[in-house]
Amino acid sequence: MMPSREDGLYVSVSQIKTYLRCPRQYELHYVLGEPAEHVASALLLGTAVHAALGAYYTVLRDGLSAPLEMVLEVFAGAWIAGQPAGLPVLTEDGEPLTAVEQLGRRMLKVFHSRQPRLTGLRPVLIESPFAIELHHPETGELLDERMIGVIDLVADIDGRRMIIEHKTAARRYGRDQLDHDLQPTAYLIASRVLGLGAEGLAYQIITKTAEPAIQHAEVNRTVQQERELMMTVLGVLRAIDAGVFYPVRGWQCRTCAHRQACDRRTGR
Ligand code: SF4
C-alpha cells in the first residue's frame, strides 16, 4: 500500500502532509483512488496562480520582462483547465466562483506591481522536479522509497542562490508555520543532494485578502530538523504499510474532496 509508480516506490512531501492532516483522506485518495467529488476553489486558485508565476519567471529567465496581460492570460487559461468537466467547484462560505477568479487577478496584479522591487533576481530553474533517495535516520539504511517533489523556483538573488516557494494563503504565515513546515526541509535536502547550491529557502506568499499582500520570508533548517523529517517520513510510511487509516475531523473536512466517501465509510 506504499505510494508507488511503475518504475519504483515514491512518496512526496504533499502525500506525507496529507497523511498527517487526515490518514483517511490519504487512504481514500492515494490508496483507494476514490474519484474527487468536487474541486476546491482554493486548489483551483493556487494552481492557476502558480501557472501564472511560472510563466512570469520563465520570461524573466529569458532576459525579457513579462507584461501583466501575459501573466493574467496564463492565469485565465489555467483557471479554465483546472475545472474538469462535470466536477463542481466548491467555494468556501458559498462565495461565487467569479469572486475567487477576481481575487486571483487582484493577487497577480499586486505581485506584478511589487515584483520589480526584487532587483537582482535571476531565475535559474522553474518548476523543477526532483527525486532523492531516503535513508533511515538511525541506521543509515537506504529505504525502498524515494522522495519526490517539484521546486517552484531556484533563483540567484543579489548573488545568493535561493529556493523560492510560491504560496497562496488566507493570511500571512506565522512563525510556527515558517519554522516547522516540512516542505522547506525536504527541498533544502534535495538542493544539497542535487548540488543546486541553495543557501536557503524564501517563501513568497500572496495573501488571499481583499487587499492582497506579498510576504517574503526566508527560512533555513538545521541538521536536527532534517533528521526529524526523515523520522516523520519513516513513521508515516510504516503506518501506511500497516494499513493505519483513521478520520481526523476538522477544518480540513470543509473542502475535502472525499467527504461523501468518508461519511459512507463511517456509516453517517
Ligand atoms: S471528510 Fe474529514 S475526516 Fe473525512 S477524509 Fe476528509 S478530511 Fe478526513
Residues whose N, C-alpha, C, O or C-beta is under 5 A from the ligand:
A	BS01	SF4	C22 R24 Q25 P247 V248 R249 Q252 C253 C256 H258 R259 C262
